[in-house]
Amino acid sequence: MPATHPAWRGHRAWPARDIAGTKIGTMTAHTVTASEYRQRGGLEVLAWPAFDPFAVDVMVTTRHGGVSGGDADRYATLNLGLHTGDEPGNVLENRRRAAAALGASPDDFVFCQQSHGRRARVVSSSDRGRGTATMDDAVSDTDALVTADPGTVLAVLVADCVPLVLYDPRAHVLACVHAGWRGTVARVAGAALAAMRSLGSQPRDVIAGLGPAVAPDRYQVGGDVLAAVQGAFGPDAASVIRPDRAGKWLLDTWAANRLVLRESGVRDDHMHTAAVPTGAAAGRFFSHREAQPCGRFAAVARLRPRSGG
């Protein structure tokens, strides 16, 4: 099911290497977009083949395969957000199914209370279970979780914001990041990379997966966001935000986060964007801009032990 990033129109593009599963995306001279849908433990998930050679499990859940419903099916069906107004019992069952798809227990997961900021927190085995059954004990005021502990499952919840998975195969360090427009201009991905460096990682070694988010051609924003983007990126802002025909602006959060990763030292050929939009266009991912309230999908990742250490 190909999906080409709208900002790349006019650039030369060619099909990605055909691999098992449903392929998504293209390759261009500027970046690699390589992701696919897979069946995992009875759930359809999105994955980046770039992570496959390494001792790490990575997936993005879709909205399918759960038990939630709600008014106009706003939570249907695999809503993983306890803060959305959905029945808590349904969310906990959905989380159990997501954990089973990974071959993990819900007690292995770590969730955070996301605040659209730039705080990154290093977590370990002692944090497992935080935020899993209740938001009360989730890691507070945090938008990026980082670990070097095999078996600890990191999860961030999204429904239009960009989920990022960052993995350094040399240092065996992992991060999951939630980047809305505020977190993007605050460079939360850069904060995650800095936290990874504290564990021995180097940005040049990091592989980055950018997940489904609001499409650039429908993310209409106002002058306040324009000012924030220009203040954050200066002359480079023109590459991530452009005027529309309604006196507003269109923001490309995928491109903005790639810019943050690039200036932090991540190589362009290590960035893999799943250029799949949230909402009705693709039909697989919740969108807060289309329905309020709505469910949340998740980027989920876990280190596996490596042989020899």
N, C-alpha and C positions, 0 to 999 in steps of 0.2 A: 504494500500500500504506500506508494511513493508520496512524499510531501516535501516540496522545495521551499526553503526559506525565502519569504517575499523580498527581503533586502538583496537577494542575490540575482534578481532579474537583470539580465544583461551581461552577467558574468558567464564565462564558459563553464559548463557543468557536464559531468559524465556519470553514468550509473556506477553505484558502489558494487564491489565484488559480491557476487551472489553467494549467500550462505544459507544454512538451514533456518527455517522459520520464515516469518513474514517480514521482509526487508523494508526499512523506512529510510528515506533520505537520499542524498546525492553526495558526491565529492566535488569540491571546487579547489581552485588554486589557493584559496584563502583559509579554508578550514575543512575538516572532515565531519560529515554527519552520517553516523553509522549506528543504527539501532534496529531492533527487531522485536516482534511479539513472540513470546514463547509460552508454552504450557508448563506450569511448575506446581506440583502438588495439587492439581485440580483447578488452579487459577490461571487466567491469562495475565501475563505480566510483560512489561517492557524491559529489555535488557540491552546493554552495550557490549557487543562482541570484543571490544578492545580490552575488557577486563578478564576475558575467558582464560588466557594463559596463566593467570596468577592465582595465588591462594587467597581469594576474596570472593564473597558472594554478594551480588548486587542485583537489585530489581526495583522497578517502579510498579506499584499496583495500579490497576484500572478501577473503574467503578462497577465492575461485574464480578459475580461470584459470591456475593454476601447475602445477608438476610434483612437488610434495612429497606424501608419503604418511605412512609411519610407523605405529607400533603403533596400531591402532584409528583410523587416519587422523587422528591428533592434529594433524598438520601440513598436512592436505589443505586446499587444494592450493597456495595462493599465500602460503606462509609467508615473511615478509621478515626474520625474526630470526635472526641468526647465533649467538646465545647460547642457543638453545632446545634444542640437542641434535639438531637436524635435520642431514641431510647437507649440508655446506657447499656442495657443487656444486649441489645443488637450490636452495638459498637464493640463490646468485649468479645462477642462471638466472631465478628468480622476480624478483629485483631488475632484471635486464636487461629483463624483460617490463614491469615497472612503469615503468622509465625510458622504454621505447619508447612506452608509452601516453601519456606526457607529451610525447613528441617530444624526449627528451633522451638523453644518454649516462649510464651509471652513474658515469662519472668526473665528472659535474657535481654529484653528490649530496654532501651533508654529513650524517653521522650522529653522534650523541653517545652516550656511555656514561651512560645515565640512572640517576639515583641517588635519585629520590623526594625531591629537595630543591627549592631555589628559585633555583638559579644560572642566569642567562641569559648567553649569550655572543654577541657580535657576530661574524659570520663574513663572509668575502668570497671573491673568486675564488681567492685563495691557499689557501683551505681545501678547495677542491673535491676530491673523492675520499676525504676522510677518513672512515674507518669503512665504506667501501663494500665492500672486498674482505676486510677483517679488522677485528675490534674493537680491535686493538692501537693503531691510529692514530686512532680516533674521538676526537672532542672530549670530554675527560674531565670527569666529575663535573658534568654539565650536563643540565638538563631543559627549556631553552628556547633555541632558535636564532633569531637575529635578523640580518637583512641589508638593505642598501640596494643590493645588487649584482645587476643583471639577469643572469639565466642561472644563478646559483647556486641549486641545488635544496635546500631544507630538508626534512628528514624526521624524524618522531618515531614510535616504535613503541609500540603499545598492545595490550592484550587485556583490557579492563575499565576501565582508567583513561580519563580524558577527554582526547582530543586537541583542541587548539584551534589555529585559524589566525586570526591577527590581521593586518589589513592597513589601512594608512593611505593612501587614494588621493590625498591632498593632498601628503604628503611622499614617497610611493612607498617606503614602508618595510614590511617583512614579518616576521612571526614565526610559528614553529611551537612549540607548547608541549605537554609531557606532564605531566598533572596527576592523580596518584593522590590518595588521601585525605591523605597526608602533604604532598605538594606543594600541595594545595589549601589546607590550613590554614596552610601557610607562605606562601601567596599568591604562588605561582610565576607566575601570570598577571600579577600586579602587577609582579613583577620584570621580566617580558618587556616590559611597557608602559614601564617606566623605561628599559630599554635602548633601546627604540624612540625615546624622547624624546631620547636622546643623539644620535640621527641626525636630529633635527628633527621628529619626529612629535608630535602632540597627541592624548591619549586621546579627546577629544570627536570626533575625526575617524576613529577606528578602527572598522572593521567586524570583528565577531567571529563566527567559525563554531565551534560546539561540536559535536563529532562523537559517534559511537556509543560508549556506555559501559554499565556494569552498570546494570540497571534499578533505580530507587529502591525498588521494592516487593520486591526480592530481595537488596539489598545489606545484609545483616545484619552488624552490628558490635557490639563489646563496650564495656564501660565505659571502657576506655582511649581509644578513639576518641571516645566521647561527651565525655570530659573535654577532649580536644584541641580538638574542635569548639567546645565551650562557651568554652574559653579563648581561642580565636581570634576568635570572632564575638559573644561576649557575648549580649545579649538577642536578637540576630538568629539565634542558633543554632536556635531553635525553628522557624524557617522552612525549615531544611535537614535536620533530624534529628528523628525521632519514635520513640516506643516501639512495639514490636510486641507480639504476644500471647505471646511465648516468653521474656520477661524480657530481651530484647536490644533493639537499636536499629536503625532503618532510615535509611541515609544517602542523601541525594540530592546526588550530586556535580555534576550539571548545575546545580541551583539554587545550590549553594555557590560554584561558579565564576562564575555570573552575579553573585552578591553581590560577589565580589572585583572583577570587572570594573566593576560599578556604582560601588563605593566608590573605584575608581581613576580614574573619570571617563568611562567608556564609556557612551554613551547606550543606554537600554533598546531603542529601536527600531533600534539597530545590532547587536543580539545575535540570532543565528540558530542555534537548537538543532536538530540532527538527532536527534529524540527516538526513536532506534532502539536497542533493547537489544542487547548482545552475547550470545553463546550461542545455544542451540537455539531460543529463541523466534522470533528473526528468521532464523536459519540462515545469515547472511552474514558474521558477525564472530566471531573467536576469543574465548574466554572462559577466563581463567586460573582462575577460581573453579569452572568446570565440569570442566575437564580439566587435569591437570598431569602431564607437560609439555604445552604446546600451542604453536601458532604465534603469530605477531604480524602484525597489519595495520598500516597506516601512514597518517598524514596527511602529504601531500606538497604543497609549494607552491613556486612560482618567480615572480619578477618578470620581466616582459617589458620591453624598452626602450620608452620612451614617445616618441611623435613630438615633435620639437622639444626633446629633451633626455633 
